[in-house]
Amino acid sequence: MLDAGADTFWEIFDPEDPTASPYGSQLINSYCHVWSGTPSYFIRNYFSD
């Protein structure tokens, strides 16, 4: 993944198929960002002191 330019762990990584997607489309290769980013936004903006 590092050689391919990753700076985080990718949800799926197949060096033989760089367009591989767990969701059946190369347009969407990760839903993780939204699920982790949205709660942190709300916590920082609405629930922090």
MITOR-119593 format. One record per residue: x, y, z of N, C-alpha, C in turn. Coordinates in pm, whole numbers, plus 50000, padded with zeros to 5 digits. Example, Ala and Ser with C-alpha at 12.3 -4.5 7.8 and 13.67 -1.06 7.14 Angstrom:
residues 2
513194943150780512304955050780513204967050780
512854977550708513674989450714512905000350787
//
This chain:
residues 49
500824988150000500005000050000500875012650000
501975012350072502855024050074503415027049937
503815016749865504345018849730503285024449635
502015021949665500925026849581500475040849623
501075046449729500755060049770499835061249890
499565050349959498655050850074499295058050192
498495065750263498955071550389498085066750505
497135057850475496315050950575496115036650525
495535028050610495195014650563493955015450477
494025009650360492875009550270491914998550310
490625000950284489594991250319489784978250242
490224979250119490564967450039491844970649964
492714960749955493954962649882494314949749810
494314950349679494714939149596495734944549496
497024942249520498024947849430497884942949286
497234931549266497004926449131495824933449063
494944939549141493764946449087493544959449162
494224970249122494104982849196492724989349192
491844984649104490484990149099489494981649178
489974971849254489094963249333488284971249433
487034967549449486144974349542485274964049614
485094965549746484214956349816482734959249789
482444969749713481064973949690480604972049546
481434965349465481024962149329481184973349228
481814984249264482034995249171483355001949204
484145004649102485405011449128485195026249162
483975031249143483685045049183483625046549334
483275035649403483185035749549484095024749601
485185028649666486055018349720486145019049872
485445028749933485435029450079484265037750129
483525032050221482495039550293482985043250432
484175038550467484685040550604484855055250639
485295063450544485575077450576484345084650629
483225082650565482005089450609481575084650747
481655071750770481215066350899482115070451013
483375073150987484265077551095484375092751100
484245099350986484395113850983483195121451036
482005116851006480785123851048480645124451200
480775113351272480655114451419481705123651480
482935123251429483955132051487483615146751461
483025149851346482595163651318481555168151421
480525159851442479475163751537480005164651680
480865155451718481425156051854482225168751872
483085172151775483895184351787483045197051786
481985197251707481225209651689480025211251779
479485200451832478265201551909478345195952049
479335187652079479365181152209480655183552286
481535191952237482775194652310482605207452392
483425208552493483345220552579483955232552516
//
